[in-house]
Amino acid sequence: MNEPVVSGGNNGIELFISHLEPGLELKEQKFKDGISGLEKSLKMQLLYKEEKITLSLYPDHNIPGKYYAFVNPTVSRFYQANILGNIRETSVSLSMHPPKVDERSYIEFPEPSDITLNQLIDGHTTLVGEIMT
């Protein structure tokens, strides 16, 4: 939903579901006459290595057939998204690869002033060294 997609930021996947137009190639298909009411029969599963989370779909109240699956990706990498369930009488099991989640540091400005774990460890190590000497 929000671009650029960065780790540590609230985001989501937009999903548009409509009927296919007979006689058109897949890349020629246009979203129209969206299929509403699928939020109970479809789920989005997001995978990262061996970890996975199942996300609910939330309908867009203004556009029938448009759904959102909200997530906060915490790791900068590629993820796999699976759509699982049913569209009316049709069983669905579809895998796709959303754009890469980038490290958020390249868009942060100014540099965060929060103490990091490494700074805390370095400070603790220095303090212990001073006490021992």
C-alpha positions in Angstrom: 0.0 0.0 0.0 2.7 2.5 1.0 5.7 3.0 -1.1 8.6 2.7 -0.6 8.0 -0.5 1.4 10.3 -0.3 4.4 10.9 -2.4 7.5 9.3 -1.2 10.7 6.5 0.7 9.0 2.8 0.0 8.9 1.9 -1.2 5.5 -0.4 -3.7 3.7 -1.1 -5.5 0.5 -3.9 -4.3 -1.7 -5.8 -7.0 -3.5 -8.3 -6.5 -6.3 -10.7 -9.3 -7.2 -12.9 -9.2 -10.3 -14.2 -11.4 -13.1 -12.0 -12.1 -16.0 -13.1 -10.7 -19.4 -13.4 -13.6 -21.9 -11.1 -13.5 -24.8 -8.5 -11.3 -23.2 -4.9 -12.3 -22.2 -4.1 -12.0 -18.5 -2.0 -8.8 -19.0 -4.9 -7.2 -20.9 -7.4 -7.7 -18.1 -8.8 -4.6 -16.4 -10.3 -4.4 -12.9 -14.1 -3.9 -13.2 -17.2 -5.3 -11.5 -15.2 -6.3 -8.4 -16.4 -9.3 -6.3 -17.4 -8.1 -2.8 -18.1 -10.2 0.3 -15.0 -12.4 0.2 -13.4 -11.2 3.5 -14.7 -14.3 5.3 -13.8 -16.8 2.7 -10.3 -15.6 1.7 -7.1 -15.0 3.8 -3.7 -13.7 3.0 -0.7 -15.7 4.3 2.7 -13.9 4.4 5.9 -16.0 4.6 9.4 -15.1 5.5 11.8 -18.1 5.6 10.1 -20.6 7.8 7.8 -18.1 9.6 4.3 -17.3 8.5 1.4 -15.2 9.5 -2.2 -15.4 8.3 -3.7 -11.9 7.7 -7.4 -11.1 7.4 -8.7 -9.3 4.4 -10.6 -6.0 5.0 -12.9 -4.7 2.3 -12.6 -1.2 0.9 -16.0 0.3 1.6 -15.9 2.5 -1.6 -14.6 0.0 -4.2 -16.3 -3.5 -4.4 -13.7 -6.2 -4.9 -10.8 -4.2 -3.4 -9.4 -5.7 -0.1 -6.5 -4.9 2.2 -4.3 -7.1 4.3 -2.5 -5.0 6.9 1.0 -5.9 8.1 4.1 -4.3 9.7 7.1 -6.0 8.1 10.0 -6.0 10.6 12.8 -7.5 8.4 14.2 -6.1 5.2 14.0 -8.9 2.6 11.7 -10.5 0.0 8.4 -12.1 1.3 6.0 -14.5 -0.3 2.3 -13.8 -0.2 -0.3 -16.6 -0.5 -4.0 -16.1 -1.1 -5.9 -19.0 0.3 -9.6 -19.9 0.5 -12.6 -19.7 -1.8 -14.0 -17.2 -4.3 -17.6 -18.4 -4.3 -17.4 -22.0 -5.4 -13.8 -21.8 -6.7 -11.0 -22.9 -4.4 -8.0 -20.5 -4.4 -4.3 -21.2 -3.6 -2.2 -18.5 -5.3 1.4 -17.4 -4.5 3.0 -14.1 -5.4 6.0 -12.1 -4.5 5.4 -8.5 -3.5 8.2 -5.9 -3.9 11.2 -6.2 -1.6 10.9 -4.7 1.9 13.9 -2.2 2.2 15.7 -1.2 5.3 14.0 2.0 6.6 17.3 3.7 7.5 17.8 5.1 4.0 14.7 7.3 4.4 15.1 8.3 8.0 16.1 11.9 8.7 17.6 13.1 10.9 19.4 10.1 12.2 17.3 8.7 15.1 18.6 9.7 18.5 17.2 6.7 20.4 19.9 4.7 22.2 20.6 1.5 20.3 21.4 -1.9 21.8 25.0 -1.6 20.6 25.4 1.8 22.3 23.9 0.3 25.5 26.3 -2.7 25.4 29.3 -0.4 24.6 28.4 1.8 27.5 28.0 -1.1 29.9 31.3 -2.6 28.7 33.1 0.7 29.3 31.5 1.1 32.7 32.5 -2.5 33.7 36.1 -1.8 32.5 36.3 1.4 34.6 35.1 -0.4 37.7 37.5 -3.2 37.3 40.6 -0.9 36.9 
